[in-house]
Amino acid sequence: MKDDDVEPDLVTYNTLIFALARAGMVAKARTYLDAMAATAPRATSRTLLMGLCKNKKLDKAMDVYKSMIAAGMKLEAPTYATFVRALCRAGRVPDAYEVFDYGIESKSFAEVTLYAELKNSLKWLRR
């Protein structure tokens, strides 16, 4: 795109990052994340996090999550819910509670939203 003097926007970057993360091409997704980070770091990091969850790359997702927290970013309730659900379904309940607890402490969402997601995700584990 840049070769044709077309500057990618947030939607373009997020689409590329999500698709690459979902395909397991995390290093390539990270290059686009770094290129876009100055413009919209929270939205782009959220996209990478969700793509990694969809691809079950939860160790890398935890790394991205921890870097977001270290940078002082807050996630929205749907992102927390997706992340908690992915962690629970992978049997990583302690990690899910860590994410859940931080969401409560940071007042990033209505508690009821994430309590419901955690409850539903833990029910899924019993199946």
DSSP file (Angstrom, degrees, kcal/mol; ACC not computed):
  #  RESIDUE AA STRUCTURE BP1 BP2  ACC     N-H-->O    O-->H-N    N-H-->O    O-->H-N    TCO  KAPPA ALPHA  PHI   PSI    X-CA   Y-CA   Z-CA
    1    1 A M    > >       0   0    0      0, 0.0     5,-2.2     0, 0.0     3,-1.1   0.000 360.0 360.0 360.0 -45.7    0.0    0.0    0.0
    2    2 A K  G > 5 +     0   0    0      1,-0.3     3,-1.7     3,-0.2     5,-0.1   0.820 360.0  62.8 -65.1 -28.4    2.7    2.4    0.9
    3    3 A D  G 3 5S+     0   0    0      1,-0.3    -1,-0.3     2,-0.1     0, 0.0   0.804 104.6  48.0 -63.6 -27.5    4.4    1.7   -2.4
    4    4 A D  G < 5S-     0   0    0     -3,-1.1    -1,-0.3     2,-0.2    -2,-0.2   0.153 123.0-107.1 -97.0  17.7    1.3    3.1   -4.0
    5    5 A D  T < 5S+     0   0    0     -3,-1.7     2,-0.5     1,-0.2    -3,-0.2   0.809  77.8 135.8  59.6  32.7    1.4    6.2   -1.7
    6    6 A V      < -     0   0    0     -5,-2.2    -1,-0.2     0, 0.0    -2,-0.2  -0.958  47.8-145.1-111.0 121.3   -1.7    4.9    0.2
    7    7 A E        -     0   0    0     -2,-0.5     2,-0.0    -3,-0.1    -5,-0.0  -0.749  18.7-125.3 -88.1 121.6   -1.3    5.3    4.0
    8    8 A P        -     0   0    0      0, 0.0     2,-0.1     0, 0.0    -1,-0.0  -0.349  26.0-147.2 -63.4 144.1   -3.0    2.4    5.9
    9    9 A D     >  -     0   0    0      1,-0.0     4,-2.4    -2,-0.0     5,-0.2  -0.413  33.4 -85.6-103.2-176.1   -5.5    3.4    8.5
   10   10 A L  H  > S+     0   0    0      1,-0.2     4,-2.8     2,-0.2     5,-0.2   0.878 126.8  52.3 -58.3 -41.9   -6.5    1.9   11.8
   11   11 A V  H  > S+     0   0    0      2,-0.2     4,-2.4     1,-0.2    -1,-0.2   0.916 109.9  48.8 -63.6 -43.2   -8.9   -0.5   10.3
   12   12 A T  H  > S+     0   0    0      2,-0.2     4,-2.3     1,-0.2    -2,-0.2   0.941 113.8  45.7 -62.1 -48.5   -6.4   -1.8    7.8
   13   13 A Y  H  X S+     0   0    0     -4,-2.4     4,-3.0     1,-0.2     5,-0.2   0.936 113.3  49.4 -61.1 -46.7   -3.7   -2.3   10.5
   14   14 A N  H  X S+     0   0    0     -4,-2.8     4,-2.6     1,-0.2     5,-0.2   0.888 110.5  50.8 -62.2 -38.7   -6.2   -4.0   12.8
   15   15 A T  H  X S+     0   0    0     -4,-2.4     4,-2.4    -5,-0.2    -1,-0.2   0.931 113.3  45.2 -63.9 -45.7   -7.4   -6.3   10.1
   16   16 A L  H  X S+     0   0    0     -4,-2.3     4,-2.7     2,-0.2     5,-0.2   0.930 114.4  48.3 -62.5 -46.3   -3.8   -7.3    9.2
   17   17 A I  H  X S+     0   0    0     -4,-3.0     4,-2.5     2,-0.2     5,-0.2   0.923 113.4  47.0 -62.2 -45.6   -2.8   -7.8   12.9
   18   18 A F  H  X S+     0   0    0     -4,-2.6     4,-2.5    -5,-0.2    -1,-0.2   0.939 114.6  46.3 -62.6 -47.6   -5.9   -9.9   13.7
   19   19 A A  H  X S+     0   0    0     -4,-2.4     4,-1.7    -5,-0.2     6,-0.2   0.911 114.8  46.4 -63.9 -43.4   -5.5  -12.1   10.6
   20   20 A L  H  <>S+     0   0    0     -4,-2.7     5,-2.7    -5,-0.2     4,-0.3   0.908 113.7  48.1 -67.0 -41.4   -1.8  -12.6   11.1
   21   21 A A  H ><5S+     0   0    0     -4,-2.5     3,-1.3    -5,-0.2    -2,-0.2   0.915 111.8  49.8 -64.7 -41.8   -2.2  -13.4   14.8
   22   22 A R  H 3<5S+     0   0    0     -4,-2.5    -1,-0.2     1,-0.3    -2,-0.2   0.830 108.7  53.0 -65.7 -31.7   -5.0  -15.8   14.1
   23   23 A A  T 3<5S-     0   0    0     -4,-1.7    -1,-0.3    -5,-0.2    -2,-0.2   0.466 120.4-110.4 -81.9  -1.4   -2.9  -17.5   11.5
   24   24 A G  T < 5S+     0   0    0     -3,-1.3     2,-1.3    -4,-0.3     3,-0.3   0.575  80.8 129.5  85.1   8.5   -0.1  -17.9   14.0
   25   25 A M     >< +     0   0    0     -5,-2.7     4,-2.3    -6,-0.2     5,-0.2  -0.483  22.3 155.0 -94.0  63.6    2.2  -15.4   12.4
   26   26 A V  H  >  +     0   0    0     -2,-1.3     4,-2.7     1,-0.2    -1,-0.2   0.870  65.3  54.4 -64.4 -41.7    2.8  -13.5   15.6
   27   27 A A  H  > S+     0   0    0     -3,-0.3     4,-1.4     1,-0.2    -1,-0.2   0.916 111.8  45.1 -60.6 -43.0    6.1  -12.0   14.7
   28   28 A K  H  > S+     0   0    0      2,-0.2     4,-1.5     1,-0.2    -1,-0.2   0.902 112.5  51.3 -67.5 -40.5    4.7  -10.5   11.5
   29   29 A A  H  X S+     0   0    0     -4,-2.3     4,-2.4     1,-0.2    -2,-0.2   0.894 106.4  55.9 -61.3 -38.8    1.6   -9.3   13.4
   30   30 A R  H  X S+     0   0    0     -4,-2.7     4,-2.7     1,-0.2    -1,-0.2   0.840 101.4  56.7 -64.2 -33.4    4.0   -7.7   15.9
   31   31 A T  H  X S+     0   0    0     -4,-1.4     4,-1.8     2,-0.2    -1,-0.2   0.908 110.4  44.1 -65.1 -39.8    5.7   -5.7   13.2
   32   32 A Y  H  X S+     0   0    0     -4,-1.5     4,-1.9     2,-0.2    -2,-0.2   0.878 111.7  54.2 -70.1 -36.6    2.4   -4.2   12.1
   33   33 A L  H  X S+     0   0    0     -4,-2.4     4,-1.9     1,-0.2    -2,-0.2   0.937 109.0  47.9 -60.0 -46.5    1.5   -3.6   15.8
   34   34 A D  H  < S+     0   0    0     -4,-2.7     4,-0.5     1,-0.2    -1,-0.2   0.876 111.0  51.4 -62.6 -37.6    4.8   -1.7   16.3
   35   35 A A  H  < S+     0   0    0     -4,-1.8    -1,-0.2     1,-0.2    -2,-0.2   0.846 119.1  36.3 -67.5 -32.9    4.1    0.4   13.2
   36   36 A M  H >X S+     0   0    0     -4,-1.9     4,-1.8     1,-0.2     3,-1.5   0.635  91.5  92.4 -94.3 -15.8    0.7    1.3   14.4
   37   37 A A  T 3< S+     0   0    0     -4,-1.9    -1,-0.2     1,-0.3    -2,-0.1   0.800  80.7  56.9 -55.2 -36.6    1.4    1.6   18.1
   38   38 A A  T 34 S+     0   0    0     -4,-0.5    -1,-0.3    -3,-0.2    -2,-0.1   0.822 111.8  43.0 -65.9 -29.4    2.1    5.3   18.0
   39   39 A T  T <4 S-     0   0    0     -3,-1.5    -2,-0.2     1,-0.2    -1,-0.2   0.930 138.6  -6.0 -83.2 -49.0   -1.3    6.1   16.5
   40   40 A A     X  +     0   0    0     -4,-1.8     4,-2.1     1,-0.1     5,-0.3  -0.524  65.8 168.4-149.3  73.3   -3.7    3.8   18.5
   41   41 A P  H  > S+     0   0    0      0, 0.0     4,-2.6     0, 0.0     5,-0.2   0.870  76.8  49.7 -62.2 -39.8   -1.9    1.5   20.9
   42   42 A R  H  > S+     0   0    0      2,-0.2     4,-2.4     1,-0.2     5,-0.2   0.948 113.1  44.6 -67.2 -47.4   -4.9    0.3   22.8
   43   43 A A  H  > S+     0   0    0      1,-0.2     4,-1.8     2,-0.2    -1,-0.2   0.900 117.2  45.6 -63.9 -40.3   -7.0   -0.6   19.9
   44   44 A T  H  X S+     0   0    0     -4,-2.1     4,-2.2     2,-0.2    -1,-0.2   0.906 113.0  48.5 -71.9 -41.9   -4.2   -2.3   18.1
   45   45 A S  H  X S+     0   0    0     -4,-2.6     4,-2.7    -5,-0.3    -2,-0.2   0.896 110.2  53.4 -63.3 -39.4   -3.0   -4.2   21.1
   46   46 A R  H  X S+     0   0    0     -4,-2.4     4,-2.5    -5,-0.2    -1,-0.2   0.905 107.9  50.6 -61.1 -41.9   -6.5   -5.3   21.8
   47   47 A T  H  X S+     0   0    0     -4,-1.8     4,-2.3     2,-0.2    -2,-0.2   0.918 111.6  47.0 -63.0 -44.2   -6.8   -6.7   18.2
   48   48 A L  H  X S+     0   0    0     -4,-2.2     4,-2.4     2,-0.2    -2,-0.2   0.924 111.8  51.6 -62.7 -44.7   -3.6   -8.6   18.6
   49   49 A L  H  X S+     0   0    0     -4,-2.7     4,-2.0     1,-0.2    -2,-0.2   0.920 111.8  45.7 -58.4 -46.4   -4.7  -10.0   22.0
   50   50 A M  H  X S+     0   0    0     -4,-2.5     4,-2.3     2,-0.2    -1,-0.2   0.876 111.5  52.1 -68.7 -37.2   -8.0  -11.2   20.5
   51   51 A G  H  X S+     0   0    0     -4,-2.3     4,-1.5     2,-0.2    -1,-0.2   0.897 109.5  49.9 -63.8 -40.0   -6.4  -12.7   17.5
   52   52 A L  H  <>S+     0   0    0     -4,-2.4     5,-2.8     2,-0.2    -2,-0.2   0.888 109.7  51.4 -65.7 -39.0   -4.0  -14.6   19.7
   53   53 A C  H ><5S+     0   0    0     -4,-2.0     3,-1.5     1,-0.2    -2,-0.2   0.926 108.4  50.9 -62.9 -44.2   -6.9  -15.9   21.8
   54   54 A K  H 3<5S+     0   0    0     -4,-2.3    -1,-0.2     1,-0.3    -2,-0.2   0.827 112.9  46.6 -62.4 -30.7   -8.7  -17.1   18.7
   55   55 A N  T 3<5S-     0   0    0     -4,-1.5    -1,-0.3    -5,-0.2    -2,-0.2   0.351 113.6-120.0 -93.3   5.0   -5.6  -19.0   17.7
   56   56 A K  T < 5 +     0   0    0     -3,-1.5     2,-1.0    -4,-0.2    -3,-0.2   0.803  67.5 140.6  60.5  32.6   -5.1  -20.4   21.2
   57   57 A K     >< +     0   0    0     -5,-2.8     4,-2.1     1,-0.2    -1,-0.2  -0.588  16.9 156.9 -97.9  66.9   -1.7  -18.7   21.6
   58   58 A L  H  >  +     0   0    0     -2,-1.0     4,-2.5     1,-0.2    -1,-0.2   0.774  62.9  57.6 -74.4 -28.0   -2.4  -17.9   25.2
   59   59 A D  H  > S+     0   0    0     -3,-0.2     4,-1.7     2,-0.2    -1,-0.2   0.937 112.4  42.6 -64.4 -43.9    1.2  -17.6   26.4
   60   60 A K  H  > S+     0   0    0      2,-0.2     4,-2.4     1,-0.2    -2,-0.2   0.877 112.2  54.7 -68.2 -37.0    1.8  -14.9   23.8
   61   61 A A  H  X S+     0   0    0     -4,-2.1     4,-2.9     1,-0.2    -2,-0.2   0.902 106.5  51.3 -62.3 -40.9   -1.6  -13.4   24.7
   62   62 A M  H  X S+     0   0    0     -4,-2.5     4,-2.8     2,-0.2    -1,-0.2   0.889 108.9  51.8 -63.0 -38.4   -0.6  -13.2   28.3
   63   63 A D  H  X S+     0   0    0     -4,-1.7     4,-2.1     2,-0.2    -2,-0.2   0.931 112.1  44.9 -62.1 -45.9    2.6  -11.4   27.3
   64   64 A V  H  X S+     0   0    0     -4,-2.4     4,-2.1     2,-0.2    -2,-0.2   0.929 113.7  50.8 -63.2 -45.1    0.7   -8.8   25.2
   65   65 A Y  H  X S+     0   0    0     -4,-2.9     4,-2.4     1,-0.2    -2,-0.2   0.929 110.7  48.2 -57.7 -48.0   -1.9   -8.4   28.1
   66   66 A K  H  X S+     0   0    0     -4,-2.8     4,-2.5     1,-0.2    -1,-0.2   0.859 110.6  51.0 -65.0 -35.1    0.9   -7.8   30.6
   67   67 A S  H  X S+     0   0    0     -4,-2.1     4,-1.5     2,-0.2    -1,-0.2   0.859 109.7  51.2 -69.7 -33.4    2.6   -5.3   28.4
   68   68 A M  H  <>S+     0   0    0     -4,-2.1     5,-2.6     2,-0.2    -2,-0.2   0.922 111.8  46.4 -66.0 -43.7   -0.7   -3.5   28.0
   69   69 A I  H ><5S+     0   0    0     -4,-2.4     3,-1.8     1,-0.2    -2,-0.2   0.918 110.4  52.9 -64.8 -42.9   -1.2   -3.4   31.8
   70   70 A A  H 3<5S+     0   0    0     -4,-2.5    -1,-0.2     1,-0.3    -2,-0.2   0.827 107.3  53.1 -61.7 -30.6    2.4   -2.2   32.3
   71   71 A A  T 3<5S-     0   0    0     -4,-1.5    -1,-0.3    -5,-0.1    -2,-0.2   0.449 120.5-111.8 -83.6   0.2    1.8    0.6   29.8
   72   72 A G  T < 5 +     0   0    0     -3,-1.8    -3,-0.2     1,-0.2     2,-0.2   0.665  64.8 151.2  81.0  16.8   -1.3    1.6   31.8
   73   73 A M      < -     0   0    0     -5,-2.6     2,-0.4    -6,-0.2    -1,-0.2  -0.542  34.2-147.5 -82.0 147.6   -3.9    0.6   29.2
   74   74 A K        -     0   0    0     -2,-0.2     2,-0.3    33,-0.0    29,-0.0  -0.896  10.3-140.3-109.9 144.9   -7.4   -0.5   30.2
   75   75 A L        -     0   0    0     -2,-0.4     2,-0.2     1,-0.0   -33,-0.0  -0.681  18.9-115.4 -99.0 158.0   -9.3   -3.1   28.2
   76   76 A E    >>  -     0   0    0     -2,-0.3     4,-2.2     1,-0.1     3,-0.7  -0.511  33.6-101.6 -87.0 162.3  -13.0   -2.9   27.5
   77   77 A A  H 3> S+     0   0    0     31,-0.4     4,-2.9     1,-0.2     5,-0.2   0.860 119.8  54.5 -53.9 -43.1  -15.4   -5.5   28.9
   78   78 A P  H 3> S+     0   0    0      0, 0.0     4,-2.3     0, 0.0    -1,-0.2   0.870 109.2  48.9 -62.7 -33.3  -15.7   -7.5   25.6
   79   79 A T  H <> S+     0   0    0     -3,-0.7     4,-2.4     2,-0.2    -2,-0.2   0.927 112.4  47.2 -70.1 -44.7  -11.9   -7.9   25.5
   80   80 A Y  H  X S+     0   0    0     -4,-2.2     4,-3.1     1,-0.2     5,-0.3   0.935 112.5  50.7 -58.3 -45.4  -11.8   -9.0   29.1
   81   81 A A  H  X S+     0   0    0     -4,-2.9     4,-2.5     1,-0.2    -2,-0.2   0.915 111.2  47.2 -61.7 -44.0  -14.6  -11.4   28.4
   82   82 A T  H  X S+     0   0    0     -4,-2.3     4,-2.4    -5,-0.2    -1,-0.2   0.916 115.2  46.4 -62.1 -43.5  -12.9  -12.9   25.3
   83   83 A F  H  X S+     0   0    0     -4,-2.4     4,-2.4     2,-0.2    -2,-0.2   0.926 113.4  47.2 -67.6 -45.8   -9.7  -13.3   27.2
   84   84 A V  H  X S+     0   0    0     -4,-3.1     4,-2.6     1,-0.2     5,-0.2   0.917 113.0  50.2 -61.6 -43.4  -11.2  -14.8   30.3
   85   85 A R  H  X S+     0   0    0     -4,-2.5     4,-2.6    -5,-0.3    -2,-0.2   0.928 110.9  48.3 -60.9 -46.4  -13.3  -17.2   28.2
   86   86 A A  H  X S+     0   0    0     -4,-2.4     4,-1.2     1,-0.2    -1,-0.2   0.905 112.9  48.3 -62.8 -41.7  -10.2  -18.3   26.2
   87   87 A L  H  <>S+     0   0    0     -4,-2.4     5,-2.9     2,-0.2     3,-0.3   0.923 112.8  47.6 -65.3 -44.3   -8.2  -18.9   29.4
   88   88 A C  H ><5S+     0   0    0     -4,-2.6     3,-2.0     1,-0.2    -2,-0.2   0.925 109.7  52.4 -63.0 -44.5  -10.9  -20.9   31.0
   89   89 A R  H 3<5S+     0   0    0     -4,-2.6    -1,-0.2     1,-0.3    -2,-0.2   0.762 107.8  52.5 -65.2 -23.3  -11.5  -23.1   28.0
   90   90 A A  T 3<5S-     0   0    0     -4,-1.2    -1,-0.3    -3,-0.3    -2,-0.2   0.384 120.7-110.7 -89.7   3.7   -7.8  -23.9   27.9
   91   91 A G  T < 5S+     0   0    0     -3,-2.0     2,-0.9     1,-0.1    -3,-0.2   0.649  79.7 131.1  78.3  15.2   -8.0  -24.9   31.6
   92   92 A R     >< +     0   0    0     -5,-2.9     4,-2.1     1,-0.2     3,-0.2  -0.444  17.9 152.2 -99.3  59.7   -6.0  -21.9   32.7
   93   93 A V  H  >  +     0   0    0     -2,-0.9     4,-2.6     1,-0.2     5,-0.2   0.878  67.1  55.5 -61.8 -42.6   -8.3  -20.9   35.5
   94   94 A P  H  > S+     0   0    0      0, 0.0     4,-1.9     0, 0.0    -1,-0.2   0.912 110.5  46.9 -58.8 -39.2   -5.7  -19.2   37.7
   95   95 A D  H  > S+     0   0    0      2,-0.2     4,-2.4     1,-0.2    -2,-0.2   0.900 110.1  53.5 -65.5 -39.5   -4.7  -17.0   34.8
   96   96 A A  H  X S+     0   0    0     -4,-2.1     4,-2.7     1,-0.2    -1,-0.2   0.910 109.2  48.3 -61.4 -42.0   -8.4  -16.3   34.1
   97   97 A Y  H  X S+     0   0    0     -4,-2.6     4,-3.3     2,-0.2    -1,-0.2   0.865 108.6  54.6 -66.8 -35.2   -8.8  -15.2   37.7
   98   98 A E  H  X S+     0   0    0     -4,-1.9     4,-2.1    -5,-0.2    -2,-0.2   0.937 112.8  42.2 -61.6 -46.5   -5.7  -13.0   37.5
   99   99 A V  H  X S+     0   0    0     -4,-2.4     4,-2.3     2,-0.2    -2,-0.2   0.922 115.6  50.6 -64.7 -44.5   -7.2  -11.2   34.5
  100  100 A F  H  X S+     0   0    0     -4,-2.7     4,-2.0    -5,-0.2    -2,-0.2   0.933 110.0  49.2 -58.5 -49.1  -10.6  -11.1   36.1
  101  101 A D  H  X S+     0   0    0     -4,-3.3     4,-2.8     1,-0.2    -1,-0.2   0.892 110.4  50.3 -61.2 -40.9   -9.2   -9.6   39.3
  102  102 A Y  H  X S+     0   0    0     -4,-2.1     4,-2.8     1,-0.2    -1,-0.2   0.909 108.0  53.8 -64.6 -39.8   -7.3   -6.9   37.5
  103  103 A G  H  <>S+     0   0    0     -4,-2.3     5,-1.8     1,-0.2     6,-0.5   0.898 111.6  45.2 -59.9 -40.3  -10.4   -6.0   35.6
  104  104 A I  H ><5S+     0   0    0     -4,-2.0     3,-1.0     2,-0.2    -2,-0.2   0.943 114.4  48.2 -67.0 -48.3  -12.3   -5.5   38.8
  105  105 A E  H 3<5S+     0   0    0     -4,-2.8    -2,-0.2     1,-0.3    -1,-0.2   0.875 113.1  46.9 -61.2 -39.1   -9.4   -3.5   40.5
  106  106 A S  T 3<5S-     0   0    0     -4,-2.8    -1,-0.3    -5,-0.2    -2,-0.2   0.516 102.6-132.3 -83.9  -3.5   -9.0   -1.2   37.5
  107  107 A K  T < 5 +     0   0    0     -3,-1.0    -3,-0.2    -4,-0.4    -4,-0.1   0.904  53.0 151.3  53.2  45.3  -12.8   -0.6   37.2
  108  108 A S      < +     0   0    0     -5,-1.8   -31,-0.4    -6,-0.2     2,-0.3   0.581  62.1   2.9 -81.8 -10.5  -12.6   -1.3   33.5
  109  109 A F  S    S-     0   0    0     -6,-0.5     2,-0.4   -33,-0.1    -1,-0.0  -0.960  93.0 -69.3-161.7 170.7  -16.1   -2.6   33.2
  110  110 A A    >>  -     0   0    0     -2,-0.3     3,-1.3     1,-0.2     4,-1.0  -0.647  45.8-133.6 -71.5 127.1  -19.3   -3.2   35.1
  111  111 A E  H 3> S+     0   0    0     -2,-0.4     4,-2.6     1,-0.3     5,-0.2   0.842 101.9  63.4 -53.4 -37.8  -18.5   -6.1   37.4
  112  112 A V  H 3> S+     0   0    0      1,-0.2     4,-2.2     2,-0.2    -1,-0.3   0.859  97.1  57.9 -58.4 -36.7  -21.7   -7.9   36.4
  113  113 A T  H <> S+     0   0    0     -3,-1.3     4,-1.6     1,-0.2    -1,-0.2   0.943 113.2  36.3 -60.0 -50.6  -20.5   -8.3   32.9
  114  114 A L  H  X S+     0   0    0     -4,-1.0     4,-2.9     2,-0.2     5,-0.2   0.835 112.4  58.4 -77.8 -31.5  -17.3  -10.1   33.7
  115  115 A Y  H  X S+     0   0    0     -4,-2.6     4,-2.6     1,-0.2    -1,-0.2   0.934 108.4  47.9 -59.2 -43.8  -18.8  -12.1   36.6
  116  116 A A  H  X S+     0   0    0     -4,-2.2     4,-2.5    -5,-0.2    -2,-0.2   0.909 112.8  47.8 -63.3 -42.3  -21.3  -13.5   34.1
  117  117 A E  H  X S+     0   0    0     -4,-1.6     4,-2.5     2,-0.2    -2,-0.2   0.914 112.7  48.0 -66.3 -42.7  -18.6  -14.4   31.6
  118  118 A L  H  X S+     0   0    0     -4,-2.9     4,-2.5     2,-0.2     5,-0.2   0.925 112.4  49.5 -63.2 -44.1  -16.4  -16.0   34.2
  119  119 A K  H  X S+     0   0    0     -4,-2.6     4,-1.9    -5,-0.2    -2,-0.2   0.928 113.5  45.7 -60.6 -46.6  -19.4  -18.0   35.5
  120  120 A N  H  X S+     0   0    0     -4,-2.5     4,-1.7     1,-0.2    -1,-0.2   0.885 113.1  50.3 -64.6 -39.1  -20.3  -19.2   32.0
  121  121 A S  H  X S+     0   0    0     -4,-2.5     4,-1.1     1,-0.2    -2,-0.2   0.888 109.9  49.5 -67.9 -38.8  -16.7  -20.0   31.2
  122  122 A L  H  X S+     0   0    0     -4,-2.5     4,-0.8     1,-0.2    -1,-0.2   0.846 107.7  54.8 -69.4 -32.9  -16.3  -22.1   34.3
  123  123 A K  H >< S+     0   0    0     -4,-1.9     3,-0.9     1,-0.2     4,-0.5   0.895 102.5  58.0 -62.2 -39.4  -19.5  -24.0   33.5
  124  124 A W  H >< S+     0   0    0     -4,-1.7     3,-1.1     1,-0.3    -1,-0.2   0.848  99.2  59.3 -60.2 -34.5  -18.1  -24.8   30.2
  125  125 A L  H 3< S+     0   0    0     -4,-1.1    -1,-0.3     1,-0.2    -2,-0.2   0.800  96.3  61.6 -64.3 -29.8  -15.1  -26.5   32.0
  126  126 A R  T <<        0   0    0     -3,-0.9    -1,-0.2    -4,-0.8    -2,-0.2   0.658 360.0 360.0 -72.8 -15.6  -17.5  -28.9   33.7
  127  127 A R    <         0   0    0     -3,-1.1    -1,-0.3    -4,-0.5    -2,-0.1   0.501 360.0 360.0 -69.9 360.0  -18.7  -30.4   30.4
